[in-house]
């Protein structure tokens, strides 16, 4: 990551970022560009450097915010119509920490509305294109973040990962992405999707950059009661067994793209040559992870999205004759189809009579998945796995079939259900020139060591 110093000015870093944003406009990456504020901040940093004052660890580094992060004075609409007129009155803790170290936000990037999706096609602003093939999806939900980094618009971008939203677009665009241990980074000021699954993470071009960003943003936040006391860099879980596992059920899955499978096999071989013992793990409960996820997640979505009623935030329907109309029409016009689908499913699985059959059962499956990972990490340091069974697919290919889209997440959601960390990293290109990526999964609080290991394997 290039940091501003006496030889490179923050203004020149920001100017080249803005130029690149302009050049890549047709990918539909940015939903908002904050040119004047970015340049003003860059000038301030350059003056500080000139005066010999200390500047932060990210001085002058241009970055993009996934548009579900709140940043004072900027729009934070989560690419959803219902939030379009909403200007953020606060800073998310992550934004605040990054800016305090001198990082410069150049704008906000596209996502599936409310982070519901696996392709960034569910956005009010339309799809973002893949960095390597404009006819293909960026992945999602943090598609804008991944493409902004892959095409060099910014040095890093923020993301949120509820079921794969950082790792899958990272894999689709050939960049690094971290989904930290649940509770590592404060979620204060980030639009909530599913609160027992959501985590904050980053996209970068190098593993070392993930480490810098984690060391700045990890830690307890009184404004987010789910944050863990800071362990990053202090008492991380060591990974010293010299054993890497792979999941037999994923490796043998007929849904797995053969080029991704070959890449997994070749990385396992490389690890073996580097002195790691490779262990086959059977994890039969993971078969139920997707079903459990698509019960727990919509249940939490239904609850989190109930606050958007046309009274408190952003957009309000103009077709209002009664209070009921205000709520119903605002929600009908403001939510995307996929948002509504999740609200309906969520309320259904929580309703009396169905709660035991769906939500409670899914919660029990979740415990079994946690147990299965705990057991696996007794015998291996980390697990190498595909992120998704597929390479970046064509725009429009899966939009008419929600279940097909949900199947994209089959290998990423177990990580969120278990609350463990995972790092996605690039492993080369397919024969058609599309990025290949894998993810490395580790036990809770192994984040720093996992980043190191992913950096070695990449
Ligand atoms: N693709 C998954 C979903 O649509 C995950 C989304 C996310 O991580 N935000 O639920």
Boltz pocket constraint, residues with backbone or C-beta under 6 A from the ligand:
constraints:
  - pocket:
      binder: B
      contacts: [[A, 114], [A, 115], [A, 116], [A, 117], [A, 118], [A, 140], [A, 141], [A, 160], [A, 161], [A, 162], [A, 163], [A, 164], [A, 165], [A, 166], [A, 193], [A, 297], [A, 405], [A, 409]]
      max_distance: 6.0
